[in-house]
């Protein structure tokens, strides 16, 4: 994160799927734009790495290991984000997986 702008200064973003891929890239871009970022995914160790990168660049980051299939866990992630970073301004749902199925003929 070399260049920092303040387009999202004092804003809070929550990004699902933030441990890798598009979610991680989005979280980094939001931080570059000045946002504090709540990082949500299942992998606590990968989230810790991304959070460390954001904090190393003077950004507030909150890593929350959570399975998005668990409604209570997701509600807790939103509550923790509000409590620790402030009110949400940006939500990015980048978590997902593909399921392959056999075609029937």
Secondary structure in CASP SS format (residue, H / E / C, confidence):
PFRMAT SS
TARGET T0000
AUTHOR 0000-0000-0000
METHOD secondary structure of the structure
MODEL  1
X C 1.00
X C 1.00
X C 1.00
X C 1.00
X C 1.00
X C 1.00
X C 1.00
X C 1.00
X C 1.00
X C 1.00
X C 1.00
X E 1.00
X E 1.00
X E 1.00
X E 1.00
X E 1.00
X C 1.00
X C 1.00
X C 1.00
X C 1.00
X H 1.00
X H 1.00
X H 1.00
X H 1.00
X H 1.00
X H 1.00
X H 1.00
X H 1.00
X H 1.00
X H 1.00
X H 1.00
X H 1.00
X C 1.00
X C 1.00
X C 1.00
X E 1.00
X E 1.00
X E 1.00
X E 1.00
X E 1.00
X E 1.00
X C 1.00
X C 1.00
X H 1.00
X H 1.00
X H 1.00
X H 1.00
X H 1.00
X H 1.00
X H 1.00
X H 1.00
X H 1.00
X H 1.00
X H 1.00
X H 1.00
X H 1.00
X C 1.00
X C 1.00
X C 1.00
X C 1.00
X E 1.00
X E 1.00
X E 1.00
X E 1.00
X E 1.00
X C 1.00
X C 1.00
X C 1.00
X C 1.00
X C 1.00
X H 1.00
X H 1.00
X H 1.00
X H 1.00
X H 1.00
X H 1.00
X H 1.00
X H 1.00
X H 1.00
X H 1.00
X H 1.00
X H 1.00
X H 1.00
X H 1.00
X C 1.00
X C 1.00
X C 1.00
X E 1.00
X E 1.00
X E 1.00
X E 1.00
X E 1.00
X E 1.00
X C 1.00
X C 1.00
X C 1.00
X C 1.00
X C 1.00
X C 1.00
X C 1.00
X C 1.00
X C 1.00
X C 1.00
X C 1.00
X C 1.00
END
